[in-house]
Amino acid sequence: MSPSSQIHSTQANTANLSAQRTTEGFALNNLTTVAADLIEYNTMRLSCQTDRLITLNLESDIEPAVAEIDRLGTPIFVLSGGSNVILPEILHASVLHPTYKGIEILAEGTDSITIEVMGGENWHELVVYTVNQGWYGLENLALIPGLVGASPVQNIGAYGVQLEDYMTHVKAFHLPTQTWHEFNKSDCQFNYRDSIFKQQAGQWLITRVGFKLHKDALKVTANYGDVSTLAMTKAEADSRSEITAKDVMQAIIEIRQSKLPDPKKLPNCGSFFKNPIIANNRFAALSAEYPNIVGYPVGDEQTKVAAGWLIDNAGLKGKGIAPILTHDKQALVLVNHSAADSNTPASQHDILATQQLIQQTIQDQFGIALEREPVWVNNEAHY
Ligand SMILES: Cc1cc2nc3c(=O)[nH]c(=O)nc-3n(C[C@H](O)[C@H](O)[C@H](O)COP(=O)(O)OP(=O)(O)OC[C@H]3O[C@@H](n4cnc5c(N)ncnc54)[C@H](O)[C@@H]3O)c2cc1C
């Protein structure tokens, strides 16, 4: 992998970028596993029997695969890393799983670089790769699970940075009309954990995402929690007086590893609830009653309340309805405690039971409605 070549990848697979969109010689069966269980394809480890799982190794597979599925008459569901979905026990759908990879440099100057990344690239590997290349901006989003193609769907965000801060464009296939589209940033209608792709769930397959990254290692966002303190210890250990983007990335990786359960060891799908946004006067009233309540200003009139604080302070840390409990270090994360080899794996119903217990408790104690963050999928791949 050479920095001077135009096509890169976080892995060695670079062939797909220039793949021609051709239907010649296409056979859907070659890409398909029939009657597949998706338990290994979602980080919550929910067993989900689906009609067929179609692995898209090439971008050029998309058009013929979707045309063929259209003839079969089944709904389509796009599944990337499975780290933000709550799947049903039975999913009557053709599941598209993108694996195509590649990173292309579109433009480069002394201060910045614009790249286009294929949807099957692993998100965290992209972050590490760009920072190691000296291309900065994504470092605060290190260790978020999932694939690049899913990253615009909920405008992923962490430690004071959201995808929209560095994303330039999206290329996507519209599944109902089988047509290609390009979105610039404003077309994506980004919001907190939201975008047009989440609003129009099930309609789009994102194939490429563009980013404009900068080359100033000292331009960092480190004003969130312990990030700057930990990053500074890394700089000082290296006899430097200023923190770099790489220090920030390493600090965030360490903080996340210490706070968040690893889905491979304890299945989960990250934050289960969005941080609720309430009016400042409502927050002031709650602060009078609960002086330690945690909130961050959103504009001049609203406050984003830490949902994890609410759950923790309602006495629900480590609690729930077995086998789905809140994590004992991070109450915002629901973990699946059913054994990996269990004959009765946890289901969507188990998740719903704990979700409703938490929502009701928070509503009763704080008067706040918690909204679920991960995508809830029903039997017909509707949301
Ligand atoms: C431990 C842990 C920590 C996490 N931390 C964070 C965090 O800090 N910040 C944050 O924002 N999120 C976080 N998440 C949530 C999750 O990682 C992100 O939302 C991620 O972008 C999901 O990617 P995925 O590939 O797993 O998507 P999936 O779970 O496969 O899909 C999610 C949704 O996007 C759709 N989709 C997937 N791929 C595409 C595509 N190519 N085109 C169109 N639609 C698509 C799916 O149909 C589904 O509706 C965390 C999750 C875990 C498990």
The ligand as an SDF file (V2000), in Angstrom:
LIG
                    3D

 53 58  0  0  0  0  0  0  0  0999 V2000
  -19.9150   -1.0390   21.3440 C   0  0  0  0  0  0  0  0  0  0  0  0
  -20.5940   -0.0680   20.4240 C   0  0  0  0  0  0  0  0  0  0  0  0
  -20.2800    1.2770   20.4690 C   0  0  0  0  0  0  0  0  0  0  0  0
  -20.8950    2.1880   19.6210 C   0  0  0  0  0  0  0  0  0  0  0  0
  -20.5610    3.5090   19.6910 N   0  0  0  0  0  0  0  0  0  0  0  0
  -21.1500    4.4150   18.8900 C   0  0  0  0  0  0  0  0  0  0  0  0
  -20.8080    5.7940   18.9710 C   0  0  0  0  0  0  0  0  0  0  0  0
  -19.9540    6.2000   19.7550 O   0  0  0  0  0  0  0  0  0  0  0  0
  -21.4360    6.6670   18.1410 N   0  0  0  0  0  0  0  0  0  0  0  0
  -22.3740    6.2470   17.2320 C   0  0  0  0  0  0  0  0  0  0  0  0
  -22.8920    7.0990   16.4930 O   0  0  0  0  0  0  0  0  0  0  0  0
  -22.7180    4.9450   17.1240 N   0  0  0  0  0  0  0  0  0  0  0  0
  -22.1440    4.0150   17.9210 C   0  0  0  0  0  0  0  0  0  0  0  0
  -22.5010    2.6970   17.8490 N   0  0  0  0  0  0  0  0  0  0  0  0
  -23.5510    2.2850   16.9080 C   0  0  0  0  0  0  0  0  0  0  0  0
  -23.0370    1.7200   15.5640 C   0  0  0  0  0  0  0  0  0  0  0  0
  -21.7260    1.2440   15.6770 O   0  0  0  0  0  0  0  0  0  0  0  0
  -23.0810    2.7550   14.4410 C   0  0  0  0  0  0  0  0  0  0  0  0
  -24.3960    3.2210   14.2670 O   0  0  0  0  0  0  0  0  0  0  0  0
  -22.5820    2.1820   13.1050 C   0  0  0  0  0  0  0  0  0  0  0  0
  -22.4850    3.1900   12.1340 O   0  0  0  0  0  0  0  0  0  0  0  0
  -23.4610    1.0520   12.5700 C   0  0  0  0  0  0  0  0  0  0  0  0
  -22.7570    0.4680   11.4960 O   0  0  0  0  0  0  0  0  0  0  0  0
  -23.0640   -1.0070   11.0080 P   0  0  0  0  0  0  0  0  0  0  0  0
  -22.2140   -1.2420    9.8170 O   0  0  0  0  0  0  0  0  0  0  0  0
  -22.9200   -1.9630   12.1140 O   0  0  0  0  0  0  0  0  0  0  0  0
  -24.5970   -0.8520   10.5860 O   0  0  0  0  0  0  0  0  0  0  0  0
  -25.7740   -1.9300   10.6970 P   0  0  0  0  0  0  0  0  0  0  0  0
  -26.0570   -2.2060   12.1390 O   0  0  0  0  0  0  0  0  0  0  0  0
  -25.5140   -3.0720    9.8180 O   0  0  0  0  0  0  0  0  0  0  0  0
  -26.9970   -1.0890   10.0910 O   0  0  0  0  0  0  0  0  0  0  0  0
  -27.5560    0.0090   10.7810 C   0  0  0  0  0  0  0  0  0  0  0  0
  -28.6510    0.6350    9.9070 C   0  0  0  0  0  0  0  0  0  0  0  0
  -28.0760    1.1880    8.7380 O   0  0  0  0  0  0  0  0  0  0  0  0
  -28.5810    0.5350    7.5580 C   0  0  0  0  0  0  0  0  0  0  0  0
  -27.4420    0.3390    6.6640 N   0  0  0  0  0  0  0  0  0  0  0  0
  -26.3150   -0.3990    6.9280 C   0  0  0  0  0  0  0  0  0  0  0  0
  -25.4710   -0.3150    5.8910 N   0  0  0  0  0  0  0  0  0  0  0  0
  -26.0470    0.4950    4.9840 C   0  0  0  0  0  0  0  0  0  0  0  0
  -25.6660    0.9530    3.6860 C   0  0  0  0  0  0  0  0  0  0  0  0
  -24.5010    0.6030    3.1160 N   0  0  0  0  0  0  0  0  0  0  0  0
  -26.5260    1.7510    3.0050 N   0  0  0  0  0  0  0  0  0  0  0  0
  -27.7340    2.1170    3.5510 C   0  0  0  0  0  0  0  0  0  0  0  0
  -28.1490    1.7100    4.7670 N   0  0  0  0  0  0  0  0  0  0  0  0
  -27.3100    0.9060    5.4670 C   0  0  0  0  0  0  0  0  0  0  0  0
  -29.1730   -0.7750    8.0470 C   0  0  0  0  0  0  0  0  0  0  0  0
  -30.2220   -1.2400    7.1590 O   0  0  0  0  0  0  0  0  0  0  0  0
  -29.7010   -0.3790    9.4010 C   0  0  0  0  0  0  0  0  0  0  0  0
  -30.9260    0.2920    9.2520 O   0  0  0  0  0  0  0  0  0  0  0  0
  -21.8760    1.7510   18.6890 C   0  0  0  0  0  0  0  0  0  0  0  0
  -22.2030    0.3700   18.6380 C   0  0  0  0  0  0  0  0  0  0  0  0
  -21.5610   -0.5270   19.4930 C   0  0  0  0  0  0  0  0  0  0  0  0
  -21.9010   -1.9830   19.4090 C   0  0  0  0  0  0  0  0  0  0  0  0
  1  2  1  0
  2  3  1  0
  2 52  2  0
  3  4  2  0
  4  5  1  0
  4 50  1  0
  5  6  2  0
  6  7  1  0
  6 13  1  0
  7  8  2  0
  7  9  1  0
  9 10  1  0
 10 11  2  0
 10 12  1  0
 12 13  2  0
 13 14  1  0
 14 15  1  0
 14 50  1  0
 15 16  1  0
 16 17  1  0
 16 18  1  0
 18 19  1  0
 18 20  1  0
 20 21  1  0
 20 22  1  0
 22 23  1  0
 23 24  1  0
 24 25  2  0
 24 26  1  0
 24 27  1  0
 27 28  1  0
 28 29  2  0
 28 30  1  0
 28 31  1  0
 31 32  1  0
 32 33  1  0
 33 34  1  0
 33 48  1  0
 34 35  1  0
 35 36  1  0
 35 46  1  0
 36 37  1  0
 36 45  1  0
 37 38  2  0
 38 39  1  0
 39 40  1  0
 39 45  2  0
 40 41  1  0
 40 42  2  0
 42 43  1  0
 43 44  2  0
 44 45  1  0
 46 47  1  0
 46 48  1  0
 48 49  1  0
 50 51  2  0
 51 52  1  0
 52 53  1  0
M  END
$$$$
